[in-house]
Amino acid sequence: MRWLPLLAALVLTAGCSGSKWKPCKDLEITTRNAANQQQWMRYENARYRVLDTDPLTIEWEYMKCIELKSESGGVEEICARESQTGQVDRVACR
């Protein structure tokens, strides 16, 4: 009986196939803005996972870099992974 909770957890985890991250060289997402117009976004070297299928809701992560200028005139690029979650019309991963 001690194995029953562990087995139940494994079954629940295995049933959530949409929660696995899918890496993409090119991630393309189609969404709608506040005026209900379609917007198209593209990210390089990103990943996503499906959180819900009705309506299609995903979480995606991508690298975002900014350049910082120092007082001495030098430029340094800082990069970090940014994460977003939202409802989308379509997602394509290549």
PDB file with one MODEL, atoms N, CA, C and O in Angstrom:
MODEL        1
ATOM      1  N   MET A   1       0.813  -1.208   0.000  1.00  0.00           N
ATOM      2  CA  MET A   1       0.000   0.000   0.000  1.00  0.00           C
ATOM      3  C   MET A   1       0.853   1.268   0.000  1.00  0.00           C
ATOM      4  O   MET A   1       0.369   2.337  -0.369  1.00  0.00           O
ATOM      5  N   ARG A   2       2.118   1.159   0.410  1.00  0.00           N
ATOM      6  CA  ARG A   2       2.967   2.348   0.413  1.00  0.00           C
ATOM      7  C   ARG A   2       3.258   2.822  -1.004  1.00  0.00           C
ATOM      8  O   ARG A   2       3.570   3.995  -1.207  1.00  0.00           O
ATOM      9  N   TRP A   3       3.163   1.945  -1.970  1.00  0.00           N
ATOM     10  CA  TRP A   3       3.469   2.280  -3.354  1.00  0.00           C
ATOM     11  C   TRP A   3       2.294   2.951  -4.062  1.00  0.00           C
ATOM     12  O   TRP A   3       2.471   3.540  -5.128  1.00  0.00           O
ATOM     13  N   LEU A   4       1.119   2.871  -3.490  1.00  0.00           N
ATOM     14  CA  LEU A   4      -0.059   3.428  -4.150  1.00  0.00           C
ATOM     15  C   LEU A   4       0.056   4.939  -4.419  1.00  0.00           C
ATOM     16  O   LEU A   4      -0.246   5.361  -5.536  1.00  0.00           O
ATOM     17  N   PRO A   5       0.473   5.770  -3.459  1.00  0.00           N
ATOM     18  CA  PRO A   5       0.612   7.206  -3.759  1.00  0.00           C
ATOM     19  C   PRO A   5       1.675   7.476  -4.827  1.00  0.00           C
ATOM     20  O   PRO A   5       1.495   8.352  -5.673  1.00  0.00           O
ATOM     21  N   LEU A   6       2.766   6.735  -4.792  1.00  0.00           N
ATOM     22  CA  LEU A   6       3.812   6.915  -5.789  1.00  0.00           C
ATOM     23  C   LEU A   6       3.311   6.525  -7.170  1.00  0.00           C
ATOM     24  O   LEU A   6       3.569   7.230  -8.146  1.00  0.00           O
ATOM     25  N   LEU A   7       2.599   5.410  -7.261  1.00  0.00           N
ATOM     26  CA  LEU A   7       2.045   4.962  -8.531  1.00  0.00           C
ATOM     27  C   LEU A   7       1.030   5.973  -9.064  1.00  0.00           C
ATOM     28  O   LEU A   7       1.014   6.255 -10.263  1.00  0.00           O
ATOM     29  N   ALA A   8       0.199   6.512  -8.207  1.00  0.00           N
ATOM     30  CA  ALA A   8      -0.788   7.514  -8.620  1.00  0.00           C
ATOM     31  C   ALA A   8      -0.086   8.767  -9.148  1.00  0.00           C
ATOM     32  O   ALA A   8      -0.526   9.348 -10.141  1.00  0.00           O
ATOM     33  N   ALA A   9       0.988   9.184  -8.501  1.00  0.00           N
ATOM     34  CA  ALA A   9       1.736  10.361  -8.960  1.00  0.00           C
ATOM     35  C   ALA A   9       2.359  10.110 -10.320  1.00  0.00           C
ATOM     36  O   ALA A   9       2.352  10.994 -11.177  1.00  0.00           O
ATOM     37  N   LEU A  10       2.898   8.914 -10.530  1.00  0.00           N
ATOM     38  CA  LEU A  10       3.491   8.581 -11.823  1.00  0.00           C
ATOM     39  C   LEU A  10       2.446   8.565 -12.932  1.00  0.00           C
ATOM     40  O   LEU A  10       2.709   9.051 -14.032  1.00  0.00           O
ATOM     41  N   VAL A  11       1.287   8.023 -12.664  1.00  0.00           N
ATOM     42  CA  VAL A  11       0.216   7.981 -13.659  1.00  0.00           C
ATOM     43  C   VAL A  11      -0.232   9.390 -14.004  1.00  0.00           C
ATOM     44  O   VAL A  11      -0.440   9.701 -15.177  1.00  0.00           O
ATOM     45  N   LEU A  12      -0.386  10.250 -12.998  1.00  0.00           N
ATOM     46  CA  LEU A  12      -0.810  11.623 -13.252  1.00  0.00           C
ATOM     47  C   LEU A  12       0.242  12.382 -14.049  1.00  0.00           C
ATOM     48  O   LEU A  12      -0.106  13.148 -14.948  1.00  0.00           O
ATOM     49  N   THR A  13       1.509  12.188 -13.741  1.00  0.00           N
ATOM     50  CA  THR A  13       2.583  12.859 -14.463  1.00  0.00           C
ATOM     51  C   THR A  13       2.654  12.365 -15.895  1.00  0.00           C
ATOM     52  O   THR A  13       2.838  13.166 -16.812  1.00  0.00           O
ATOM     53  N   ALA A  14       2.512  11.068 -16.106  1.00  0.00           N
ATOM     54  CA  ALA A  14       2.565  10.512 -17.457  1.00  0.00           C
ATOM     55  C   ALA A  14       1.387  10.989 -18.297  1.00  0.00           C
ATOM     56  O   ALA A  14       1.510  11.114 -19.516  1.00  0.00           O
ATOM     57  N   GLY A  15       0.263  11.253 -17.673  1.00  0.00           N
ATOM     58  CA  GLY A  15      -0.915  11.706 -18.396  1.00  0.00           C
ATOM     59  C   GLY A  15      -0.835  13.146 -18.853  1.00  0.00           C
ATOM     60  O   GLY A  15      -1.650  13.578 -19.667  1.00  0.00           O
ATOM     61  N   CYS A  16       0.133  13.902 -18.347  1.00  0.00           N
ATOM     62  CA  CYS A  16       0.274  15.313 -18.694  1.00  0.00           C
ATOM     63  C   CYS A  16       1.338  15.486 -19.772  1.00  0.00           C
ATOM     64  O   CYS A  16       2.345  16.159 -19.553  1.00  0.00           O
ATOM     65  N   SER A  17       1.117  14.881 -20.931  1.00  0.00           N
ATOM     66  CA  SER A  17       2.123  14.933 -21.986  1.00  0.00           C
ATOM     67  C   SER A  17       2.320  16.354 -22.509  1.00  0.00           C
ATOM     68  O   SER A  17       3.397  16.676 -23.009  1.00  0.00           O
ATOM     69  N   GLY A  18       1.314  17.199 -22.407  1.00  0.00           N
ATOM     70  CA  GLY A  18       1.434  18.560 -22.900  1.00  0.00           C
ATOM     71  C   GLY A  18       2.304  19.450 -22.040  1.00  0.00           C
ATOM     72  O   GLY A  18       2.632  20.563 -22.453  1.00  0.00           O
ATOM     73  N   SER A  19       2.685  19.002 -20.869  1.00  0.00           N
ATOM     74  CA  SER A  19       3.463  19.845 -19.977  1.00  0.00           C
ATOM     75  C   SER A  19       4.966  19.734 -20.230  1.00  0.00           C
ATOM     76  O   SER A  19       5.745  20.384 -19.532  1.00  0.00           O
ATOM     77  N   LYS A  20       5.392  18.940 -21.198  1.00  0.00           N
ATOM     78  CA  LYS A  20       6.819  18.816 -21.488  1.00  0.00           C
ATOM     79  C   LYS A  20       7.255  19.944 -22.406  1.00  0.00           C
ATOM     80  O   LYS A  20       6.531  20.322 -23.327  1.00  0.00           O
ATOM     81  N   TRP A  21       8.436  20.476 -22.151  1.00  0.00           N
ATOM     82  CA  TRP A  21       8.986  21.543 -22.965  1.00  0.00           C
ATOM     83  C   TRP A  21       9.426  20.999 -24.317  1.00  0.00           C
ATOM     84  O   TRP A  21      10.025  19.927 -24.401  1.00  0.00           O
ATOM     85  N   LYS A  22       9.124  21.746 -25.374  1.00  0.00           N
ATOM     86  CA  LYS A  22       9.545  21.373 -26.721  1.00  0.00           C
ATOM     87  C   LYS A  22      10.508  22.451 -27.229  1.00  0.00           C
ATOM     88  O   LYS A  22      10.103  23.600 -27.407  1.00  0.00           O
ATOM     89  N   PRO A  23      11.770  22.097 -27.463  1.00  0.00           N
ATOM     90  CA  PRO A  23      12.730  23.098 -27.963  1.00  0.00           C
ATOM     91  C   PRO A  23      12.491  23.391 -29.443  1.00  0.00           C
ATOM     92  O   PRO A  23      12.117  22.499 -30.204  1.00  0.00           O
ATOM     93  N   CYS A  24      12.707  24.647 -29.848  1.00  0.00           N
ATOM     94  CA  CYS A  24      12.473  25.068 -31.231  1.00  0.00           C
ATOM     95  C   CYS A  24      13.622  25.952 -31.705  1.00  0.00           C
ATOM     96  O   CYS A  24      14.049  26.864 -30.998  1.00  0.00           O
ATOM     97  N   LYS A  25      14.112  25.673 -32.899  1.00  0.00           N
ATOM     98  CA  LYS A  25      15.077  26.582 -33.510  1.00  0.00           C
ATOM     99  C   LYS A  25      14.355  27.880 -33.862  1.00  0.00           C
ATOM    100  O   LYS A  25      14.876  28.972 -33.633  1.00  0.00           O
ATOM    101  N   ASP A  26      13.148  27.751 -34.422  1.00  0.00           N
ATOM    102  CA  ASP A  26      12.286  28.894 -34.719  1.00  0.00           C
ATOM    103  C   ASP A  26      10.906  28.613 -34.150  1.00  0.00           C
ATOM    104  O   ASP A  26      10.263  27.636 -34.533  1.00  0.00           O
ATOM    105  N   LEU A  27      10.446  29.459 -33.242  1.00  0.00           N
ATOM    106  CA  LEU A  27       9.120  29.342 -32.643  1.00  0.00           C
ATOM    107  C   LEU A  27       8.255  30.470 -33.200  1.00  0.00           C
ATOM    108  O   LEU A  27       8.595  31.645 -33.059  1.00  0.00           O
ATOM    109  N   GLU A  28       7.149  30.117 -33.826  1.00  0.00           N
ATOM    110  CA  GLU A  28       6.230  31.104 -34.385  1.00  0.00           C
ATOM    111  C   GLU A  28       4.889  30.996 -33.671  1.00  0.00           C
ATOM    112  O   GLU A  28       4.324  29.910 -33.543  1.00  0.00           O
ATOM    113  N   ILE A  29       4.393  32.135 -33.212  1.00  0.00           N
ATOM    114  CA  ILE A  29       3.147  32.179 -32.451  1.00  0.00           C
ATOM    115  C   ILE A  29       2.218  33.214 -33.076  1.00  0.00           C
ATOM    116  O   ILE A  29       2.637  34.332 -33.378  1.00  0.00           O
ATOM    117  N   THR A  30       0.960  32.837 -33.268  1.00  0.00           N
ATOM    118  CA  THR A  30      -0.059  33.769 -33.743  1.00  0.00           C
ATOM    119  C   THR A  30      -1.035  34.011 -32.594  1.00  0.00           C
ATOM    120  O   THR A  30      -1.595  33.068 -32.037  1.00  0.00           O
ATOM    121  N   THR A  31      -1.232  35.276 -32.247  1.00  0.00           N
ATOM    122  CA  THR A  31      -2.140  35.664 -31.166  1.00  0.00           C
ATOM    123  C   THR A  31      -3.067  36.764 -31.673  1.00  0.00           C
ATOM    124  O   THR A  31      -3.017  37.142 -32.844  1.00  0.00           O
ATOM    125  N   ARG A  32      -3.902  37.267 -30.789  1.00  0.00           N
ATOM    126  CA  ARG A  32      -4.792  38.394 -31.115  1.00  0.00           C
ATOM    127  C   ARG A  32      -4.516  39.520 -30.123  1.00  0.00           C
ATOM    128  O   ARG A  32      -4.323  39.281 -28.931  1.00  0.00           O
ATOM    129  N   ASN A  33      -4.502  40.751 -30.635  1.00  0.00           N
ATOM    130  CA  ASN A  33      -4.285  41.906 -29.758  1.00  0.00           C
ATOM    131  C   ASN A  33      -5.615  42.388 -29.187  1.00  0.00           C
ATOM    132  O   ASN A  33      -6.644  41.741 -29.383  1.00  0.00           O
ATOM    133  N   ALA A  34      -5.603  43.510 -28.489  1.00  0.00           N
ATOM    134  CA  ALA A  34      -6.809  44.032 -27.840  1.00  0.00           C
ATOM    135  C   ALA A  34      -7.893  44.395 -28.858  1.00  0.00           C
ATOM    136  O   ALA A  34      -9.077  44.370 -28.522  1.00  0.00           O
ATOM    137  N   ALA A  35      -7.508  44.733 -30.102  1.00  0.00           N
ATOM    138  CA  ALA A  35      -8.471  45.072 -31.153  1.00  0.00           C
ATOM    139  C   ALA A  35      -8.900  43.835 -31.942  1.00  0.00           C
ATOM    140  O   ALA A  35      -9.526  43.956 -32.996  1.00  0.00           O
ATOM    141  N   ASN A  36      -8.565  42.646 -31.435  1.00  0.00           N
ATOM    142  CA  ASN A  36      -8.897  41.362 -32.050  1.00  0.00           C
ATOM    143  C   ASN A  36      -8.245  41.182 -33.428  1.00  0.00           C
ATOM    144  O   ASN A  36      -8.764  40.455 -34.275  1.00  0.00           O
ATOM    145  N   GLN A  37      -7.109  41.847 -33.641  1.00  0.00           N
ATOM    146  CA  GLN A  37      -6.349  41.677 -34.874  1.00  0.00           C
ATOM    147  C   GLN A  37      -5.243  40.657 -34.622  1.00  0.00           C
ATOM    148  O   GLN A  37      -4.658  40.607 -33.540  1.00  0.00           O
ATOM    149  N   GLN A  38      -4.971  39.847 -35.642  1.00  0.00           N
ATOM    150  CA  GLN A  38      -3.929  38.847 -35.482  1.00  0.00           C
ATOM    151  C   GLN A  38      -2.551  39.483 -35.407  1.00  0.00           C
ATOM    152  O   GLN A  38      -2.244  40.434 -36.124  1.00  0.00           O
ATOM    153  N   GLN A  39      -1.727  38.932 -34.517  1.00  0.00           N
ATOM    154  CA  GLN A  39      -0.339  39.335 -34.373  1.00  0.00           C
ATOM    155  C   GLN A  39       0.515  38.094 -34.571  1.00  0.00           C
ATOM    156  O   GLN A  39       0.129  36.994 -34.176  1.00  0.00           O
ATOM    157  N   TRP A  40       1.664  38.276 -35.177  1.00  0.00           N
ATOM    158  CA  TRP A  40       2.564  37.167 -35.412  1.00  0.00           C
ATOM    159  C   TRP A  40       3.882  37.469 -34.727  1.00  0.00           C
ATOM    160  O   TRP A  40       4.444  38.551 -34.898  1.00  0.00           O
ATOM    161  N   MET A  41       4.379  36.510 -33.947  1.00  0.00           N
ATOM    162  CA  MET A  41       5.641  36.684 -33.239  1.00  0.00           C
ATOM    163  C   MET A  41       6.561  35.519 -33.583  1.00  0.00           C
ATOM    164  O   MET A  41       6.101  34.393 -33.770  1.00  0.00           O
ATOM    165  N   ARG A  42       7.849  35.791 -33.664  1.00  0.00           N
ATOM    166  CA  ARG A  42       8.830  34.755 -33.975  1.00  0.00           C
ATOM    167  C   ARG A  42       9.996  34.893 -33.015  1.00  0.00           C
ATOM    168  O   ARG A  42      10.499  35.991 -32.778  1.00  0.00           O
ATOM    169  N   TYR A  43      10.417  33.765 -32.469  1.00  0.00           N
ATOM    170  CA  TYR A  43      11.542  33.724 -31.541  1.00  0.00           C
ATOM    171  C   TYR A  43      12.535  32.670 -32.020  1.00  0.00           C
ATOM    172  O   TYR A  43      12.135  31.606 -32.493  1.00  0.00           O
ATOM    173  N   GLU A  44      13.812  32.960 -31.898  1.00  0.00           N
ATOM    174  CA  GLU A  44      14.849  31.995 -32.239  1.00  0.00           C
ATOM    175  C   GLU A  44      15.325  31.295 -30.974  1.00  0.00           C
ATOM    176  O   GLU A  44      15.395  31.895 -29.902  1.00  0.00           O
ATOM    177  N   ASN A  45      15.649  30.022 -31.122  1.00  0.00           N
ATOM    178  CA  ASN A  45      16.159  29.209 -30.007  1.00  0.00           C
ATOM    179  C   ASN A  45      15.289  29.357 -28.763  1.00  0.00           C
ATOM    180  O   ASN A  45      15.762  29.741 -27.693  1.00  0.00           O
ATOM    181  N   ALA A  46      14.028  29.047 -28.928  1.00  0.00           N
ATOM    182  CA  ALA A  46      13.058  29.157 -27.834  1.00  0.00           C
ATOM    183  C   ALA A  46      12.531  27.767 -27.486  1.00  0.00           C
ATOM    184  O   ALA A  46      12.933  26.764 -28.077  1.00  0.00           O
ATOM    185  N   ARG A  47      11.643  27.736 -26.536  1.00  0.00           N
ATOM    186  CA  ARG A  47      10.948  26.493 -26.205  1.00  0.00           C
ATOM    187  C   ARG A  47       9.559  26.844 -25.708  1.00  0.00           C
ATOM    188  O   ARG A  47       9.305  27.960 -25.253  1.00  0.00           O
ATOM    189  N   TYR A  48       8.649  25.855 -25.805  1.00  0.00           N
ATOM    190  CA  TYR A  48       7.287  26.090 -25.331  1.00  0.00           C
ATOM    191  C   TYR A  48       6.704  24.794 -24.783  1.00  0.00           C
ATOM    192  O   TYR A  48       7.216  23.701 -25.024  1.00  0.00           O
ATOM    193  N   ARG A  49       5.619  24.959 -24.040  1.00  0.00           N
ATOM    194  CA  ARG A  49       4.841  23.809 -23.579  1.00  0.00           C
ATOM    195  C   ARG A  49       3.375  24.219 -23.536  1.00  0.00           C
ATOM    196  O   ARG A  49       3.037  25.372 -23.268  1.00  0.00           O
ATOM    197  N   VAL A  50       2.519  23.243 -23.806  1.00  0.00           N
ATOM    198  CA  VAL A  50       1.078  23.483 -23.826  1.00  0.00           C
ATOM    199  C   VAL A  50       0.549  23.337 -22.402  1.00  0.00           C
ATOM    200  O   VAL A  50       0.776  22.321 -21.745  1.00  0.00           O
ATOM    201  N   LEU A  51      -0.155  24.357 -21.938  1.00  0.00           N
ATOM    202  CA  LEU A  51      -0.769  24.316 -20.617  1.00  0.00           C
ATOM    203  C   LEU A  51      -2.226  23.882 -20.690  1.00  0.00           C
ATOM    204  O   LEU A  51      -2.728  23.221 -19.781  1.00  0.00           O
ATOM    205  N   ASP A  52      -2.911  24.257 -21.782  1.00  0.00           N
ATOM    206  CA  ASP A  52      -4.315  23.903 -21.973  1.00  0.00           C
ATOM    207  C   ASP A  52      -4.596  23.881 -23.471  1.00  0.00           C
ATOM    208  O   ASP A  52      -3.980  24.629 -24.231  1.00  0.00           O
ATOM    209  N   THR A  53      -5.513  23.036 -23.894  1.00  0.00           N
ATOM    210  CA  THR A  53      -5.827  22.943 -25.321  1.00  0.00           C
ATOM    211  C   THR A  53      -7.111  23.659 -25.704  1.00  0.00           C
ATOM    212  O   THR A  53      -7.334  23.903 -26.890  1.00  0.00           O
ATOM    213  N   ASP A  54      -7.963  24.005 -24.748  1.00  0.00           N
ATOM    214  CA  ASP A  54      -9.220  24.663 -25.078  1.00  0.00           C
ATOM    215  C   ASP A  54      -9.524  25.766 -24.077  1.00  0.00           C
ATOM    216  O   ASP A  54     -10.071  25.477 -23.013  1.00  0.00           O
ATOM    217  N   PRO A  55      -9.194  27.008 -24.371  1.00  0.00           N
ATOM    218  CA  PRO A  55      -8.493  27.508 -25.550  1.00  0.00           C
ATOM    219  C   PRO A  55      -6.997  27.201 -25.445  1.00  0.00           C
ATOM    220  O   PRO A  55      -6.477  26.958 -24.356  1.00  0.00           O
ATOM    221  N   LEU A  56      -6.318  27.216 -26.587  1.00  0.00           N
ATOM    222  CA  LEU A  56      -4.908  26.884 -26.633  1.00  0.00           C
ATOM    223  C   LEU A  56      -4.111  27.898 -25.823  1.00  0.00           C
ATOM    224  O   LEU A  56      -4.047  29.076 -26.175  1.00  0.00           O
ATOM    225  N   THR A  57      -3.515  27.439 -24.751  1.00  0.00           N
ATOM    226  CA  THR A  57      -2.735  28.280 -23.853  1.00  0.00           C
ATOM    227  C   THR A  57      -1.359  27.652 -23.709  1.00  0.00           C
ATOM    228  O   THR A  57      -1.235  26.470 -23.388  1.00  0.00           O
ATOM    229  N   ILE A  58      -0.328  28.450 -23.950  1.00  0.00           N
ATOM    230  CA  ILE A  58       1.032  27.928 -23.871  1.00  0.00           C
ATOM    231  C   ILE A  58       1.889  28.811 -22.979  1.00  0.00           C
ATOM    232  O   ILE A  58       1.546  29.958 -22.691  1.00  0.00           O
ATOM    233  N   GLU A  59       3.001  28.254 -22.555  1.00  0.00           N
ATOM    234  CA  GLU A  59       4.055  29.003 -21.885  1.00  0.00           C
ATOM    235  C   GLU A  59       5.264  28.889 -22.790  1.00  0.00           C
ATOM    236  O   GLU A  59       5.579  27.795 -23.259  1.00  0.00           O
ATOM    237  N   TRP A  60       5.954  29.999 -23.049  1.00  0.00           N
ATOM    238  CA  TRP A  60       7.132  29.927 -23.886  1.00  0.00           C
ATOM    239  C   TRP A  60       8.262  30.741 -23.275  1.00  0.00           C
ATOM    240  O   TRP A  60       8.038  31.727 -22.573  1.00  0.00           O
ATOM    241  N   GLU A  61       9.483  30.300 -23.561  1.00  0.00           N
ATOM    242  CA  GLU A  61      10.680  30.956 -23.060  1.00  0.00           C
ATOM    243  C   GLU A  61      11.616  31.238 -24.223  1.00  0.00           C
ATOM    244  O   GLU A  61      11.703  30.454 -25.168  1.00  0.00           O
ATOM    245  N   TYR A  62      12.305  32.345 -24.148  1.00  0.00           N
ATOM    246  CA  TYR A  62      13.260  32.727 -25.187  1.00  0.00           C
ATOM    247  C   TYR A  62      14.335  33.595 -24.548  1.00  0.00           C
ATOM    248  O   TYR A  62      14.169  34.095 -23.436  1.00  0.00           O
ATOM    249  N   MET A  63      15.440  33.765 -25.267  1.00  0.00           N
ATOM    250  CA  MET A  63      16.522  34.611 -24.785  1.00  0.00           C
ATOM    251  C   MET A  63      16.260  36.054 -25.195  1.00  0.00           C
ATOM    252  O   MET A  63      15.916  36.340 -26.342  1.00  0.00           O
ATOM    253  N   LYS A  64      16.429  36.952 -24.236  1.00  0.00           N
ATOM    254  CA  LYS A  64      16.273  38.378 -24.507  1.00  0.00           C
ATOM    255  C   LYS A  64      17.579  39.053 -24.101  1.00  0.00           C
ATOM    256  O   LYS A  64      18.060  38.878 -22.981  1.00  0.00           O
ATOM    257  N   CYS A  65      18.137  39.815 -25.010  1.00  0.00           N
ATOM    258  CA  CYS A  65      19.414  40.480 -24.752  1.00  0.00           C
ATOM    259  C   CYS A  65      19.243  41.994 -24.848  1.00  0.00           C
ATOM    260  O   CYS A  65      18.495  42.495 -25.688  1.00  0.00           O
ATOM    261  N   ILE A  66      19.939  42.705 -23.986  1.00  0.00           N
ATOM    262  CA  ILE A  66      19.962  44.162 -24.044  1.00  0.00           C
ATOM    263  C   ILE A  66      21.416  44.620 -23.973  1.00  0.00           C
ATOM    264  O   ILE A  66      22.265  43.931 -23.408  1.00  0.00           O
ATOM    265  N   GLU A  67      21.690  45.769 -24.540  1.00  0.00           N
ATOM    266  CA  GLU A  67      23.025  46.339 -24.498  1.00  0.00           C
ATOM    267  C   GLU A  67      23.041  47.443 -23.452  1.00  0.00           C
ATOM    268  O   GLU A  67      22.170  48.313 -23.431  1.00  0.00           O
ATOM    269  N   LEU A  68      24.044  47.391 -22.589  1.00  0.00           N
ATOM    270  CA  LEU A  68      24.228  48.414 -21.565  1.00  0.00           C
ATOM    271  C   LEU A  68      25.501  49.185 -21.875  1.00  0.00           C
ATOM    272  O   LEU A  68      26.564  48.598 -22.075  1.00  0.00           O
ATOM    273  N   LYS A  69      25.379  50.514 -21.912  1.00  0.00           N
ATOM    274  CA  LYS A  69      26.550  51.357 -22.159  1.00  0.00           C
ATOM    275  C   LYS A  69      27.086  51.843 -20.822  1.00  0.00           C
ATOM    276  O   LYS A  69      26.339  52.330 -19.973  1.00  0.00           O
ATOM    277  N   SER A  70      28.383  51.700 -20.654  1.00  0.00           N
ATOM    278  CA  SER A  70      29.010  52.159 -19.414  1.00  0.00           C
ATOM    279  C   SER A  70      29.416  53.626 -19.556  1.00  0.00           C
ATOM    280  O   SER A  70      29.408  54.183 -20.654  1.00  0.00           O
ATOM    281  N   GLU A  71      29.763  54.228 -18.444  1.00  0.00           N
ATOM    282  CA  GLU A  71      30.186  55.627 -18.460  1.00  0.00           C
ATOM    283  C   GLU A  71      31.465  55.807 -19.259  1.00  0.00           C
ATOM    284  O   GLU A  71      31.715  56.886 -19.797  1.00  0.00           O
ATOM    285  N   SER A  72      32.280  54.756 -19.340  1.00  0.00           N
ATOM    286  CA  SER A  72      33.540  54.847 -20.084  1.00  0.00           C
ATOM    287  C   SER A  72      33.332  54.684 -21.585  1.00  0.00           C
ATOM    288  O   SER A  72      34.284  54.800 -22.358  1.00  0.00           O
ATOM    289  N   GLY A  73      32.097  54.417 -22.004  1.00  0.00           N
ATOM    290  CA  GLY A  73      31.797  54.294 -23.421  1.00  0.00           C
ATOM    291  C   GLY A  73      31.737  52.869 -23.929  1.00  0.00           C
ATOM    292  O   GLY A  73      31.386  52.638 -25.086  1.00  0.00           O
ATOM    293  N   GLY A  74      32.066  51.932 -23.101  1.00  0.00           N
ATOM    294  CA  GLY A  74      32.004  50.524 -23.500  1.00  0.00           C
ATOM    295  C   GLY A  74      30.568  50.018 -23.530  1.00  0.00           C
ATOM    296  O   GLY A  74      29.682  50.571 -22.879  1.00  0.00           O
ATOM    297  N   VAL A  75      30.362  48.968 -24.291  1.00  0.00           N
ATOM    298  CA  VAL A  75      29.034  48.368 -24.405  1.00  0.00           C
ATOM    299  C   VAL A  75      29.119  46.915 -23.954  1.00  0.00           C
ATOM    300  O   VAL A  75      30.003  46.165 -24.369  1.00  0.00           O
ATOM    301  N   GLU A  76      28.191  46.546 -23.105  1.00  0.00           N
ATOM    302  CA  GLU A  76      28.135  45.171 -22.622  1.00  0.00           C
ATOM    303  C   GLU A  76      26.751  44.613 -22.925  1.00  0.00           C
ATOM    304  O   GLU A  76      25.742  45.279 -22.692  1.00  0.00           O
ATOM    305  N   GLU A  77      26.705  43.402 -23.440  1.00  0.00           N
ATOM    306  CA  GLU A  77      25.429  42.764 -23.744  1.00  0.00           C
ATOM    307  C   GLU A  77      25.071  41.815 -22.602  1.00  0.00           C
ATOM    308  O   GLU A  77      25.867  40.958 -22.217  1.00  0.00           O
ATOM    309  N   ILE A  78      23.867  41.981 -22.072  1.00  0.00           N
ATOM    310  CA  ILE A  78      23.356  41.137 -21.001  1.00  0.00           C
ATOM    311  C   ILE A  78      22.189  40.336 -21.557  1.00  0.00           C
ATOM    312  O   ILE A  78      21.256  40.905 -22.123  1.00  0.00           O
ATOM    313  N   CYS A  79      22.237  39.014 -21.397  1.00  0.00           N
ATOM    314  CA  CYS A  79      21.167  38.156 -21.904  1.00  0.00           C
ATOM    315  C   CYS A  79      20.552  37.351 -20.762  1.00  0.00           C
ATOM    316  O   CYS A  79      21.241  36.945 -19.826  1.00  0.00           O
ATOM    317  N   ALA A  80      19.269  37.135 -20.858  1.00  0.00           N
ATOM    318  CA  ALA A  80      18.550  36.335 -19.858  1.00  0.00           C
ATOM    319  C   ALA A  80      17.360  35.667 -20.534  1.00  0.00           C
ATOM    320  O   ALA A  80      16.874  36.128 -21.567  1.00  0.00           O
ATOM    321  N   ARG A  81      16.908  34.591 -19.943  1.00  0.00           N
ATOM    322  CA  ARG A  81      15.751  33.880 -20.473  1.00  0.00           C
ATOM    323  C   ARG A  81      14.493  34.574 -19.963  1.00  0.00           C
ATOM    324  O   ARG A  81      14.343  34.817 -18.766  1.00  0.00           O
ATOM    325  N   GLU A  82      13.592  34.890 -20.895  1.00  0.00           N
ATOM    326  CA  GLU A  82      12.321  35.521 -20.538  1.00  0.00           C
ATOM    327  C   GLU A  82      11.202  34.525 -20.774  1.00  0.00           C
ATOM    328  O   GLU A  82      11.234  33.764 -21.741  1.00  0.00           O
ATOM    329  N   SER A  83      10.220  34.530 -19.899  1.00  0.00           N
ATOM    330  CA  SER A  83       9.111  33.585 -19.981  1.00  0.00           C
ATOM    331  C   SER A  83       7.792  34.335 -20.101  1.00  0.00           C
ATOM    332  O   SER A  83       7.588  35.357 -19.446  1.00  0.00           O
ATOM    333  N   GLN A  84       6.890  33.816 -20.950  1.00  0.00           N
ATOM    334  CA  GLN A  84       5.559  34.387 -21.106  1.00  0.00           C
ATOM    335  C   GLN A  84       4.537  33.265 -21.154  1.00  0.00           C
ATOM    336  O   GLN A  84       4.849  32.136 -21.533  1.00  0.00           O
ATOM    337  N   THR A  85       3.327  33.588 -20.768  1.00  0.00           N
ATOM    338  CA  THR A  85       2.219  32.643 -20.819  1.00  0.00           C
ATOM    339  C   THR A  85       1.024  33.367 -21.426  1.00  0.00           C
ATOM    340  O   THR A  85       0.763  34.528 -21.112  1.00  0.00           O
ATOM    341  N   GLY A  86       0.297  32.664 -22.303  1.00  0.00           N
ATOM    342  CA  GLY A  86      -0.883  33.295 -22.875  1.00  0.00           C
ATOM    343  C   GLY A  86      -1.647  32.391 -23.813  1.00  0.00           C
ATOM    344  O   GLY A  86      -1.172  31.330 -24.217  1.00  0.00           O
ATOM    345  N   GLN A  87      -2.859  32.845 -24.152  1.00  0.00           N
ATOM    346  CA  GLN A  87      -3.681  32.138 -25.134  1.00  0.00           C
ATOM    347  C   GLN A  87      -3.179  32.496 -26.522  1.00  0.00           C
ATOM    348  O   GLN A  87      -2.871  33.655 -26.802  1.00  0.00           O
ATOM    349  N   VAL A  88      -3.100  31.504 -27.381  1.00  0.00           N
ATOM    350  CA  VAL A  88      -2.616  31.714 -28.743  1.00  0.00           C
ATOM    351  C   VAL A  88      -3.580  31.076 -29.728  1.00  0.00           C
ATOM    352  O   VAL A  88      -4.325  30.159 -29.381  1.00  0.00           O
ATOM    353  N   ASP A  89      -3.556  31.571 -30.961  1.00  0.00           N
ATOM    354  CA  ASP A  89      -4.368  30.971 -32.026  1.00  0.00           C
ATOM    355  C   ASP A  89      -3.635  29.784 -32.653  1.00  0.00           C
ATOM    356  O   ASP A  89      -4.237  28.770 -33.007  1.00  0.00           O
ATOM    357  N   ARG A  90      -2.299  29.949 -32.778  1.00  0.00           N
ATOM    358  CA  ARG A  90      -1.514  28.911 -33.440  1.00  0.00           C
ATOM    359  C   ARG A  90      -0.083  28.974 -32.949  1.00  0.00           C
ATOM    360  O   ARG A  90       0.423  30.046 -32.617  1.00  0.00           O
ATOM    361  N   VAL A  91       0.570  27.816 -32.902  1.00  0.00           N
ATOM    362  CA  VAL A  91       1.986  27.744 -32.553  1.00  0.00           C
ATOM    363  C   VAL A  91       2.658  26.777 -33.517  1.00  0.00           C
ATOM    364  O   VAL A  91       2.130  25.701 -33.799  1.00  0.00           O
ATOM    365  N   ALA A  92       3.827  27.167 -34.021  1.00  0.00           N
ATOM    366  CA  ALA A  92       4.592  26.310 -34.931  1.00  0.00           C
ATOM    367  C   ALA A  92       6.028  26.278 -34.440  1.00  0.00           C
ATOM    368  O   ALA A  92       6.591  27.297 -34.040  1.00  0.00           O
ATOM    369  N   CYS A  93       6.602  25.097 -34.478  1.00  0.00           N
ATOM    370  CA  CYS A  93       7.956  24.899 -33.978  1.00  0.00           C
ATOM    371  C   CYS A  93       8.777  24.230 -35.080  1.00  0.00           C
ATOM    372  O   CYS A  93       8.398  23.178 -35.595  1.00  0.00           O
ATOM    373  N   ARG A  94       9.886  24.840 -35.430  1.00  0.00           N
ATOM    374  CA  ARG A  94      10.778  24.269 -36.449  1.00  0.00           C
ATOM    375  C   ARG A  94      12.149  24.124 -35.871  1.00  0.00           C
ATOM    376  O   ARG A  94      13.061  23.662 -36.556  1.00  0.00           O
TER     377      ARG A  94
ENDMDL
END
